[in-house]
Amino acid sequence: MFSQKTKIKRDFRVLYISYDGILDPTGESQVIPYLRGLGKRDVRLSLISFEKIERIRKIPLRDYRGLLLKEGIIWKPLKYHKNPVIPATLFDILNGVLTGLFLIKGSSIEIVHSRGYISGIIGILLKMLTGVKSIFDMRGFWPEEKVDAGAWRENGFLYRTIKHFEKKMIAYSDEIIVLTESAKDVIGHDRRNITVIPCCVDLETFSRMSDRPVNLSLPPDRLAVSYVGSIGTFYNFEETVNFFLFFKEKFPEAYLLILTNSRKKQVLKILDNFKVRPEDYLIFSVPNREVPLFLGRSEFSLIFYRRILSASGCCPIKFSESLACGVPVIISPGIGDCDQIVLDEKVGVILKGCSPELYTQAFNEIENLMLEKKELTQRCRNVAKKYFSLENGIEKYFGIYSRIK
């Protein structure tokens, strides 16, 4: 950690490319905080992101660009194109390469940091064209995630094409960043240019705020069990609801607190299929910065994934954010490094299956955890600081820039 008196010479000129828009919740929580932190360490940053048109219409880009510029970040937002998939993506890649070439030349960029696979393709092309250093921040195993979501066929054309580029990006990047130790093992644990940086969280923003006087219209005398994030794809919201109903048999005062940007009709359809009474759930769509106000009032956070090929590369944002808010998790098995953290640190329960017997087994563990209320809350916070501190993530990024420059 650098002291406040330490003066870092401004000699890192980095182009950061994100195919996720920074106006999206993921960009808001998993891109901008890192860049702001790196900017404070005197990294000269240029940013290319691909923004969805519906987000652009809601936020004045000129004002947001001005705010980032004050923090030393030059932002070049590009429009994200969705359909038809292949031509649209190829157009975005070409647009990204041309914009990247302009920034590399105009700002004397030395390092291209690419977040995700499409950004990684842009980054490796820029490396081939200009000789800049390249970081492939691969996040999870995206081709396998697309198969798990039912969008691609395993060994189909799109899958094989992206896997081809994956090999190139792993082979030719100067540094590879993954979310989990499990993912590092899959790629090759003995490789020296692989760094594990999980989905980190700002511990000041995400803290337990249940003692703050905020009017959230939440039932004051009922026990909240929360679900945060999208509905569908490889997120198993159906199992979440099914388990909640079992939980409610043991705690009749419990209700399900759902924080999601998914369409409300989609959520209500699943709740109706399981015959959940309207008085037993609340649904909110809130910006990322307001999530801790709700999440911190929960007794547990439910994180259920389907059995998926890409699980070893996953690091759910909701996992780190829940722990940062002092909220233990009830989680399905096999998600990245989560099992090991939950078991080693005793910050939740792993639900091994959806049978009544396994539900009962999990509930016995839940009851034991609930006896440790105050200690459990602090333990969750300590674990978030140990594994998912945003400051630690920023320091790791800065260390990579220092090493490969």
N, C-alpha and C positions, 0 to 999 in steps of 0.2 A: 504494500500500500504506500502510495506516495504522500509525503507530508504536505501541508499547505505551503510550506516554505520552499519546497522543491520546485524548480523551474525547469520544465521540459522544453527542449528546443522544438520548434514547429517544423519537423522534418519528415512527418508521415503524411503523404498525400494519398488518400484512399477514395476509391469509387465504390460505393455500396449499392448493389443492385437487388431489389426485392420484387418478385412477381406478385407478391401480396401487396395490396395498396396500403399505404400508411393511414388512410382514412378509414380502413376496416378495423374491427376490434383487434384482430391479430396484429396488424401493423402498429396500432396504438399501444399494445402491451408488449410486443416482442421485437419491435424495430426501433421506434423512436427513443425509448428510455436508454437503450444501449448507445445510440448515436449521440444523445445529449451527454452521456457520461464520457464517451470518447472525446467529444469536443472539449470538455473541461480538462482533458489531458493533452490538449493542444494538438489533436489530430485534425488535419485539414480534410474535411469530408465533403464529397459530392454524392448525391443520392438520386438514383433512378428508381421510380416505383411505377407500377401499372395500376391505375385507378379505375374503378367501375363507375360508369356514367351516373348511376343513381346516387352515388356518394358525392361525386363532383357537383351535382345539382344542389346538394344540401349545404356545402361548405364553400365559401369564397376562397378560391385557390390563391389569389393574390395576397390576401391577408395571412393565410397560413404559410405561404412561401416567405413572406416578410418576417414572421415569427421565427422560422427556422434559420433564416439568414442572420438574424440577430445573435443566434447561438452558433454561428460559424458553419452552418450546413447549407450548401447550395443544392436546391431541390429542382429536379427536372421531372415533373409528373408526366407520364405517358398514358394514353387511354388504353384500357384493357379491352381486347376483342375476344368474344366467346365463340361465335358461330360464323360460318361452319368451322368446326374445331381445328382441323389441320391447317387450312389456309389462314385462319385467324391467328393461330399460334405462330406460324411461320412469319406472318407479317409483324407480330409483336417482337419476335426474335430479331428480325431485320431492323426494325425501328430501334430496338435496344442497342444493337451493335453500332448503328450509325450515330446515335446519341452518345454512346460510350466513347467512340472515336473522337467526337467533338470535344468531350470533356477531358479525355486523356491528353489531347493536344493542348487545349486551352488552359488546363489547370496543372499540367505536368504531373499527372497521376502516375504513381509508382506501383500501387497495389489495387487489384480489383477483388472485392469481397462479394461473392455471389450467394444469396440466400435462396436455397431450393434448386430444383432441377432445371427449370426453364431459365432461371437466372444463371445457373451454372453453365448452361450451353452458351449463353451470351458471353459469360466471363471467359470461357476457354477459347472462344473465337477471338476475343479481344487480346488474349495472351498470344495466340498464334499470329495475329496481325501486327501487334506492337511490341511484344516481348515483356509486357508488364508481369509482375508477380501475380499469382492467382490463388485465391482461397475458395474452396468449394464447401460451403456451409450447407450440407445436404439435408439437415433436419432429419426426418424419418425416411423410410424406404418408400419413396413416392410411387414407383411402378406397382409395388405390392399393395400399397394403399388403394390405388385405383382398381386393382383386381378385387380386393376385399369389399370395396364399395359397389361392385357390380358394374362399373363403368367400362372396364376393359376385360378382354379375355386373356387368361394366362397363356403366354406364348403367342398371342395375337400380334398383328402388325405393330400397333402402337406400343405394346409392351416390349416387344423385341427391339424396336427402334430406340426407345428411351434407355433400355438396358445397355445397348451398344454405346450410347453417349455416356452412360454412367461409368462404364469401364474406362473410357477416354478421360473423363473428368477425374476419376480416382488416380489414373496413371500419371496424368500430366499436371495436376494441381500441385502447387508448392505446399499447401496445407489443406487438410480435410478436417472438418468439424462435424461431429455427430452428437446426438442428444443423450446417448446412454452407453454404459460400458458394454451392454449386450450387443449393441450395434457395432462397437469397436471390435468385438470378438468375431462378428460375422465378416467384417471387411478384412481383418488381419491384425490381431492384437500386437504382433511384433513390429508393425510399421511405426516408424518414429514420427511421421508427420500427421498423426491422427490425434486430435484433442477432443475430449468430451466436455461439452458445455450444455447443460440441460436448459429447459425453459425456466429462466430465472424470474424473480419477482421483486418489485420494489417494496421492501419491508416497511417503509414509512407510509406508503399508500395503502398497502394491504396489511392491516393490523386488526385486531379484534375491537370493533367499535360499538359493541352492544351496550356499553355504558354511556354512550353519547346521546344526548336528547335530540333525536331526529324523528320527525313525523313520517313514518313509512307505511302507516295503515296496516301494520302486521298485528295479529292477535297477541295481546300482551301475556296471556296466561296459557299459551299452547306451545308445544314442543315442535320446532321446525326441523325438518330433514330436507336438505337442499339438493337440487340438481342444477348444475351450471353448464351451459354450452348448447351446441347444436343437437337437433333431433334427426335421427336417421343415419345413413351410411353405416360405418362400423361402430357407432355409438348405440348401445343397447338400451334404449329408453323403455322398451316393453318390459325388460327384466327389472329395470329400475322401479317401474310402477308396481309390478308384481311383488317385489320385495317390500316396497312401502306398505302395501296392504297387509302383508304378514307383520311388519313392524307395528302397524296400527292396532293389530289384534292384541299386542302386548302393551302398547301405549295408546289408549283410545283418544287421548288429547293431541296426538301428533297430526301434523299436516305437511303436505309436500310443497316446498317453496321452489319454484321453477324460474330460473333466470336464463332466458334464451332469446336469440334473435331469429329463430326459426318462425315460420308462419304459425300464427296462433291456431288456425283451423286444424293444422296437422297435429299439434299438441293435443287439442281438445278431442280429436277423433280417437287417439290412443287412450286417453283418460276415459272417454265414454265407453270404449270397447271393454275396458276393465271395470266399468261401473263404479268409478271413483266419484263420490258425491262432490258437488261443486263447493260445499263448505270445507272440504278437506284438501284443497289445493289453492295456491295463488300463482299467477303467471305474470312475470315482469320482463320487459325489455329495457335494459339500462346500459349506458355507456360503461366501458371497462372501469373507469375511475370510481363509479358508484357501486360496483359489485361488492366491495368489502362492507359497505353499509348494511347490505342484506345478508351476505354470506356469514358475516361475523355473528349473526343472531341464530345460527343453526347449531343443532346438537351434533349432527353428522353430515358429511357430504358424500353423496352416492356417485360412484364413478364406475360404470359398467360398460365394458366393450364386448363386442362379439368375438368369438374365437377367430383370430385373423392371422394371416401370413406375416403382416408387417409389424406385429406386436413388439418385437424386440427393439425396434427403432423408435418406439413411442415414448414421449414424455409429456403427459397431459398437462396443459397449462393449469387446468382446474385443480390438479393435484398439488402443485406448489402454492397456488393461491389459497387453497383451503387451509393448508398447514400454516401459511403465513398469518391467516386470520385466527389461528388457534383452534381450528376445527378439525377433528380427526376424520378419517375416511373409512368408508366401507367400499371395497374395490374388488373387481373381478381379477383373477390371476393372470400372470403372463404378460403384463404391460411393462415393457422396458425394465428399468431397475426398481420399479415401485414395490414389487414383492419383497425384495431384500431390505429396502428402507423401512417398510411397514413392520416386518418381522424383527429387524435389528433394533429399531428405535421405539417400537410399541406405540405407534401413532394411529392405529386403526385395525381393521379386520379384513382379511381376505376371504371373500365369498367364493368357495371352490366350485359351486354349482347351484342349480335352481331347484333342487328337490327339497321337500319339506324337512327331511333329515338334516341336510346341509344348512338350510335356513335356521333350524333350531340350534345347530352347533355354532353357527355364526352369532346367533342371538345371545347365547351363553357368554361368548367372548365380549359382546357389546355391553352386557350388563356389568361385567367385571371392569371394563374401561370406564363406565359411567360412575363407578364408585370413586374414581380418581379425579374428579372434575377439575379442580384447580391445577393439580399437578399435570394433568393431561393437556390442558390448554397451553401451559408454559412449555411443555415438552414439544408440542407441535410447532410452536414458534421457534424454539431452539433448533429443531430439525430443519425448518425452512431456512434459517440463517446458515446452518452448516452446509446444506446441499444446494440451495437455490437463491442465495443472495445475489441481487443484481450487481452489487459492487464487485463481488468475486467474478461474475461473468464478464464485466467490463475489463477487469484486470487481466483475465485470460486472453481476451481479444487484443488488448494492448500488448501483451507479451508475445502473441503470435506476430503482430505487425513488426515488433522489434526484432524478432528472430529471423523473419524471412526477407526483410528489406535489403 
